[in-house]
């Protein structure tokens, strides 16, 4: 499991040249559309934005979609026009585009900040910046281009949502530095990745209330949980280069910590549903998501990096289940005839 100091100090010139020639990153998936459709000259930029790893933008998107479905279904009752209690497809599309753009911008920014650390970690040293496939200048220009796409999306919303979106940039800017100063960088990631729980509500209501804040807190706990699992992949390298994480903090007590984190997330989600007065059947999605999260904890082997990555990615299913539960539960009640 461990990596030798020679590995951490750098791969051989032949190895790095081979990776660079292929235009691939060690932990990047093979066979992805990025490598089939885009010319090889654009592969490093796709890797900076993590277009070949959609799990990031998916996990960023779900709190947005949850909140959009929550505010649309708030107070739904039998006899309502079911279309009136469904989330706006236009808002969902904007959140999808915005999630892809801002996740890509965030990853590019993180790589610019972390390139010295990435060069010392076996899994990340072949990424475009530390391997020299992309210059810092070109990466910064690419960052600006992605941020502009996100800005265009943001300007489609109401004034309150626009201001709320700009506030989130403070958290995004601070995140890459947190792993250097605190054992809880996953908490700061949760603040950033859960912001959509506030945005999704604000784009419809033009304000915030208790329900989206409960959803936001629940999502923060969920993010800390799944990113702790993810961080166990790098805990040995992180210890050698001085990077902090909840994976290192929790150690052998990770499963216990996940019980509190995931359990708390579900409790806050249920509270958000209750305060918003969404129909009771929507809770079915939370029950199913809870079963999935419990299974993650039950099978987790923190010393198996491949399994940690697989379990981390499975949280996309959790997001989908909760969203479908909200939409289907609300629609089912709305189309139910008044007795």
Number of C-alpha atoms within 10 A of each C-alpha: 8 9 12 10 11 10 13 18 13 16 17 11 9 9 12 17 14 12 16 18 11 11 20 21 21 14 13 16 12 13 9 12 10 19 17 10 9 11 9 16 11 13 22 21 21 19 21 25 28 22 20 18 17 15 16 19 24 20 22 27 27 27 30 28 28 28 28 32 27 30 25 25 27 18 17 23 22 17 13 18 13 19 12 13 22 21 22 16 10 9 19 19 13 17 26 19 17 23 24 23 23 22 26 27 27 23 18 25 22 18 23 21 13 15 19 13 17 21 20 22 22 19 17 21 25 27 26 25 25 21 19 14 18 17 13 16 10 12 22 15 11 19 23 15 14 21 19 15 16 23 17 12 20 22 13 13 19 16 14 15 24 18 13 19 20 12 12 17 13 11 17 19 13 14 21 20 14 18 18 15 12 15 17 20 24 27 23 21 21 26 22 21 28 27 27 29 29 25 30 28 27 24 24 19 16 13 15 16 13 12 25 31 18 22 28 28 21 27 28 27 24 25 28 26 28 24 22 28 28 22 22 23 21 19 23 17 20 20 12 13 15 13 21 21 27 24 26 21 14 15 15 12 11 21 21 11 18 23 16 13 21 25 18 18 25 22 16 21 24 20 18 23 26 16 15 20 17 26 24 13 17 25 19 17 22 24 16 15 22 19 12 17 24 17 12 21 19 11 12 16 17 21 13 12 18 13 17 24 17 13 21 20 21 16 21 19 15 21 22 18 19 26 24 18 23 32 25 19 21 29 25 16 21 23 15 13 10 10 5
